[in-house]
Amino acid sequence: MKKNADIPQLIASITKVMTAIIAIEHGNLKDKVKISQEAVLAEGSSIYLIENEWMSLEDLLYGLMLRSGNDAAIAIAEHIGGSVEGFVYLMNEKATWLGLEQSSFANPHGLDAKDHYSTSKDIARLMRYAMENATFAEINQTKTYLSESRTYHWHNKNKLLTNYYQYTIGGKTGYTKAAGRTLVSVAEKDETQLIAVTINDPNDWFDHMRLYEWGFEQAGQLDLVTYAEINDDNQPTFIESVYYYLKKMVGL
Amino acid sequence: MKKQIYNQVGLAILIIFASIINVKPVEAKPMVSAEQAILIDQESGIILYEKKCGYSTVDCKYH
């Protein structure tokens, strides 16, 4: 591993950003999905699926992203990938394609596993990619949702979106005892969109708000310290960075 | 190696350019209690803030 590289860590349910974008890209939202016993028996957060019931892929995606349903993650994986293992293969293929060099996926829900890890930088890159998909962005910014097969609403667990920070336009929470609290979020102010990721952060709501307040102050300014830190192959080139900042300065 | 040299030269030009147009100084970065944290610009992908632990000799709890 290169010097000063990120250390891959457990990431818990922010994994579901990858699950959702793959499902959106490979599936039809109107597909009806039959819920398996394996999905129903998934540990952790749940949308209380019932074995053999049918639910649309669209509803499962809302259950996945708003309620962090692990049962929804398994059902989606089985539908899109043919099996959980098949879907995990797609996840790792997508990670490779996106250049997420320090990420590995072992399941679609993010529960702790030896070969399931990522870094804050890789998750930020993943979220940046996912937010370019209009369907993902729409689901991701939904505060409450009523499934056609339920009589009660699902409320988004992302409190930055629902309560704390008015500029939030999306995000995904995560928690396991081993991973700690994980959070990826997106905020927009004055036509600038920022993405924040924290891993193992007991104060994640507060920290994301502080990062955004600071980040929006910096946005549009020529941040030399920041530029000095941009030196790996996946970052914009120097010319791209200068063009970007000049564009911001003249208000384009 | 070649890319690094280009980046260094580019950075020097950028500093000169910034000093000419009198850019506002960078404000103090926020302290974050996360083990890893990052803030990026969605449009450009530029990293505005990053905290990573593991190889640092300083306390990683706060940055």
HADDOCK unambig.tbl for C-alpha pairs under 7 A between the chains (distance, minus, plus):
assign (segid A and resid 4 and name CA) (segid B and resid 55 and name CA) 5.69 0.50 0.50
assign (segid A and resid 6 and name CA) (segid B and resid 52 and name CA) 5.95 0.50 0.50
assign (segid A and resid 7 and name CA) (segid B and resid 54 and name CA) 6.45 0.50 0.50
assign (segid A and resid 120 and name CA) (segid B and resid 36 and name CA) 6.07 0.50 0.50
assign (segid A and resid 120 and name CA) (segid B and resid 37 and name CA) 5.93 0.50 0.50
assign (segid A and resid 120 and name CA) (segid B and resid 38 and name CA) 6.08 0.50 0.50
assign (segid A and resid 121 and name CA) (segid B and resid 38 and name CA) 6.41 0.50 0.50
assign (segid A and resid 128 and name CA) (segid B and resid 42 and name CA) 5.81 0.50 0.50
assign (segid A and resid 193 and name CA) (segid B and resid 41 and name CA) 6.14 0.50 0.50
assign (segid A and resid 193 and name CA) (segid B and resid 42 and name CA) 5.30 0.50 0.50
assign (segid A and resid 193 and name CA) (segid B and resid 43 and name CA) 6.97 0.50 0.50
assign (segid A and resid 194 and name CA) (segid B and resid 39 and name CA) 6.77 0.50 0.50
assign (segid A and resid 194 and name CA) (segid B and resid 40 and name CA) 5.65 0.50 0.50
assign (segid A and resid 194 and name CA) (segid B and resid 41 and name CA) 4.64 0.50 0.50
assign (segid A and resid 194 and name CA) (segid B and resid 42 and name CA) 5.27 0.50 0.50
assign (segid A and resid 195 and name CA) (segid B and resid 39 and name CA) 5.60 0.50 0.50
assign (segid A and resid 195 and name CA) (segid B and resid 40 and name CA) 5.29 0.50 0.50
assign (segid A and resid 195 and name CA) (segid B and resid 41 and name CA) 6.39 0.50 0.50
assign (segid A and resid 195 and name CA) (segid B and resid 42 and name CA) 6.24 0.50 0.50
assign (segid A and resid 196 and name CA) (segid B and resid 38 and name CA) 5.64 0.50 0.50
assign (segid A and resid 196 and name CA) (segid B and resid 39 and name CA) 4.45 0.50 0.50
assign (segid A and resid 196 and name CA) (segid B and resid 40 and name CA) 6.58 0.50 0.50
assign (segid A and resid 197 and name CA) (segid B and resid 37 and name CA) 5.47 0.50 0.50
assign (segid A and resid 197 and name CA) (segid B and resid 38 and name CA) 5.33 0.50 0.50
assign (segid A and resid 197 and name CA) (segid B and resid 39 and name CA) 6.63 0.50 0.50
assign (segid A and resid 198 and name CA) (segid B and resid 34 and name CA) 5.76 0.50 0.50
assign (segid A and resid 198 and name CA) (segid B and resid 36 and name CA) 5.59 0.50 0.50
assign (segid A and resid 198 and name CA) (segid B and resid 37 and name CA) 4.33 0.50 0.50
assign (segid A and resid 198 and name CA) (segid B and resid 38 and name CA) 6.68 0.50 0.50
assign (segid A and resid 199 and name CA) (segid B and resid 34 and name CA) 5.81 0.50 0.50
assign (segid A and resid 199 and name CA) (segid B and resid 35 and name CA) 5.82 0.50 0.50
assign (segid A and resid 199 and name CA) (segid B and resid 36 and name CA) 5.11 0.50 0.50
assign (segid A and resid 199 and name CA) (segid B and resid 37 and name CA) 6.44 0.50 0.50
assign (segid A and resid 200 and name CA) (segid B and resid 34 and name CA) 5.46 0.50 0.50
assign (segid A and resid 200 and name CA) (segid B and resid 35 and name CA) 5.45 0.50 0.50
assign (segid A and resid 201 and name CA) (segid B and resid 33 and name CA) 5.85 0.50 0.50
assign (segid A and resid 201 and name CA) (segid B and resid 34 and name CA) 3.93 0.50 0.50
assign (segid A and resid 201 and name CA) (segid B and resid 35 and name CA) 6.38 0.50 0.50
assign (segid A and resid 203 and name CA) (segid B and resid 33 and name CA) 6.70 0.50 0.50
assign (segid A and resid 207 and name CA) (segid B and resid 32 and name CA) 5.73 0.50 0.50
assign (segid A and resid 210 and name CA) (segid B and resid 30 and name CA) 6.54 0.50 0.50
assign (segid A and resid 211 and name CA) (segid B and resid 30 and name CA) 6.46 0.50 0.50
assign (segid A and resid 211 and name CA) (segid B and resid 39 and name CA) 7.00 0.50 0.50
assign (segid A and resid 214 and name CA) (segid B and resid 30 and name CA) 6.94 0.50 0.50
assign (segid A and resid 215 and name CA) (segid B and resid 48 and name CA) 6.80 0.50 0.50
assign (segid A and resid 222 and name CA) (segid B and resid 23 and name CA) 6.49 0.50 0.50
assign (segid A and resid 223 and name CA) (segid B and resid 26 and name CA) 6.33 0.50 0.50
assign (segid A and resid 226 and name CA) (segid B and resid 47 and name CA) 6.85 0.50 0.50
assign (segid A and resid 226 and name CA) (segid B and resid 48 and name CA) 5.78 0.50 0.50
assign (segid A and resid 235 and name CA) (segid B and resid 45 and name CA) 6.97 0.50 0.50
assign (segid A and resid 235 and name CA) (segid B and resid 46 and name CA) 6.76 0.50 0.50
assign (segid A and resid 236 and name CA) (segid B and resid 46 and name CA) 6.97 0.50 0.50
assign (segid A and resid 238 and name CA) (segid B and resid 7 and name CA) 6.48 0.50 0.50
assign (segid A and resid 238 and name CA) (segid B and resid 10 and name CA) 6.38 0.50 0.50
